Amino acid sequence: MSSPEIASLSWGQMKVQGSTKIYKDCKVWPGGSRAWDWRETGTEVPVSTVEYLKKKGIDVRVLQTEQAVKEYNALVTQGLRVGGVFHSTC
């Protein structure tokens, strides 16, 4: 199952390939996407989370949204299975 491309990003709106929904913030993974309420977890990525993922052999990148979308889509274009959590108003 492949990761969906992020089709568009603008202030407060994200569209993900294969979904008819318009997200403000979203989680994307191989085969799907869904809305993400950043107020549940905040937008900061804890160091402990990054360390845990790296120990599991997962490459982690914490970037500003526009750059994150570019890198995510570039990895998708390469055929890699990637996921991401995106906040469209930062």
Backbone hydrogen bonds in HBPLUS format (Angstrom, degrees):
<---DONOR---> <-ACCEPTOR-->    atom                        ^
c    i                          cat <-CA-CA->   ^        H-A-AA   ^      H-
h    n   atom  resd res      DA  || num        DHA   H-A  angle D-A-AA Bond
n    s   type  num  typ     dist DA aas  dist angle  dist       angle   num
A0031-GLY N   A0002-SER O   2.85 MM  29  5.81 131.1  2.09 144.3 142.4     1
A0017-GLN N   A0005-GLU O   2.82 MM  12  5.34 168.1  1.84 165.9 169.1     2
A0007-ALA N   A0015-LYS O   2.75 MM   8  5.35 123.7  2.07 131.4 146.8     3
A0008-SER N   A0015-LYS O   3.30 MM   7  5.16 156.9  2.36 133.7 132.8     4
A0015-LYS N   A0008-SER O   3.02 MM   7  5.16 161.2  2.05 139.2 142.2     5
A0010-SER N   A0013-GLN O   2.89 MM   3  5.23 162.2  1.93 159.7 160.2     6
A0013-GLN N   A0010-SER O   2.91 MM   3  5.23 173.4  1.91 134.6 133.7     7
A0012-GLY N   A0088-SER O   3.48 MM  76  5.11 168.8  2.50 107.5 110.6     8
A0014-MET N   A0023-TYR O   2.60 MM   9  4.96 135.0  1.80 147.3 156.3     9
A0023-TYR N   A0014-MET O   2.83 MM   9  4.96 158.6  1.88 159.1 155.3    10
A0019-SER N   A0016-VAL O   3.05 MM   3  5.67 153.1  2.12 145.1 144.3    11
A0088-SER N   A0024-LYS O   3.37 MM  64  5.90 145.5  2.50 142.0 151.7    12
A0036-TRP N   A0025-ASP O   3.03 MM  11  5.32 149.5  2.13 120.8 119.5    13
A0026-CYS N   A0086-PHE O   2.95 MM  60  5.37 148.1  2.05 142.4 152.6    14
A0086-PHE N   A0026-CYS O   2.79 MM  60  5.37 169.8  1.80 164.9 168.2    15
A0027-LYS N   A0034-ARG O   2.89 MM   7  5.49 160.5  1.93 159.3 165.8    16
A0034-ARG N   A0027-LYS O   2.99 MM   7  5.49 148.4  2.09 151.7 158.1    17
A0028-VAL N   A0084-GLY O   2.80 MM  56  5.22 161.0  1.83 157.3 160.8    18
A0084-GLY N   A0028-VAL O   2.79 MM  56  5.22 151.5  1.87 145.2 149.0    19
A0029-TRP N   A0032-GLY O   3.01 MM   3  5.45 171.1  2.02 146.9 146.9    20
A0032-GLY N   A0029-TRP O   2.94 MM   3  5.45 171.1  1.95 142.5 140.2    21
A0040-GLU N   A0037-ASP O   3.02 MM   3  5.90 166.3  2.04 126.0 129.8    22
A0041-THR N   A0038-TRP O   3.21 MM   3  5.56 135.1  2.43 105.0 115.2    23
A0042-GLY N   A0038-TRP O   2.53 MM   4  5.07 147.1  1.64 160.1 168.1    24
A0049-THR N   A0046-PRO O   3.01 MM   3  5.29 129.1  2.28 103.1 115.9    25
A0050-VAL N   A0046-PRO O   3.22 MM   4  6.66 159.7  2.26 153.0 157.7    26
A0051-GLU N   A0047-VAL O   2.89 MM   4  6.13 167.2  1.90 158.6 162.0    27
A0052-TYR N   A0048-SER O   2.99 MM   4  6.06 157.7  2.04 139.9 146.1    28
A0053-LEU N   A0049-THR O   3.01 MM   4  6.24 168.2  2.03 154.8 157.1    29
A0054-LYS N   A0050-VAL O   2.96 MM   4  6.15 162.3  1.99 152.7 158.0    30
A0055-LYS N   A0051-GLU O   2.95 MM   4  6.14 153.6  2.02 148.8 155.7    31
A0056-LYS N   A0052-TYR O   3.21 MM   4  6.50 134.6  2.42 138.9 150.6    32
A0056-LYS N   A0053-LEU O   3.05 MM   3  5.08 130.9  2.30  96.0 109.6    33
A0058-ILE N   A0053-LEU O   2.96 MM   5  5.26 162.3  1.99 147.3 143.6    34
A0057-GLY N   A0054-LYS O   2.90 MM   3  4.96 158.2  1.95 106.4 111.8    35
A0068-ALA N   A0064-GLN O   2.82 MM   4  5.92 158.2  1.87 156.9 163.2    36
A0069-VAL N   A0065-THR O   2.87 MM   4  6.07 159.4  1.91 159.7 163.1    37
A0070-LYS N   A0066-GLU O   3.15 MM   4  6.40 159.3  2.19 144.1 149.6    38
A0071-GLU N   A0067-GLN O   2.95 MM   4  6.21 167.8  1.97 155.3 158.0    39
A0072-TYR N   A0068-ALA O   2.81 MM   4  5.91 163.1  1.84 149.8 155.5    40
A0073-ASN N   A0069-VAL O   2.88 MM   4  5.99 173.6  1.88 153.1 155.1    41
A0074-ALA N   A0070-LYS O   2.96 MM   4  6.11 150.9  2.04 144.0 152.6    42
A0075-LEU N   A0071-GLU O   2.99 MM   4  6.24 154.7  2.05 150.5 156.5    43
A0076-VAL N   A0072-TYR O   2.93 MM   4  6.27 155.2  1.99 151.7 159.5    44
A0077-THR N   A0073-ASN O   2.87 MM   4  6.06 159.4  1.91 148.4 153.7    45
A0078-GLN N   A0074-ALA O   3.15 MM   4  6.41 136.2  2.35 135.6 146.6    46
A0078-GLN N   A0075-LEU O   3.14 MM   3  5.05 127.4  2.43  92.1 105.9    47
A0080-LEU N   A0075-LEU O   3.11 MM   5  5.60 156.9  2.17 159.7 152.5    48
A0079-GLY N   A0076-VAL O   2.81 MM   3  5.10 155.9  1.87 111.0 118.1    49
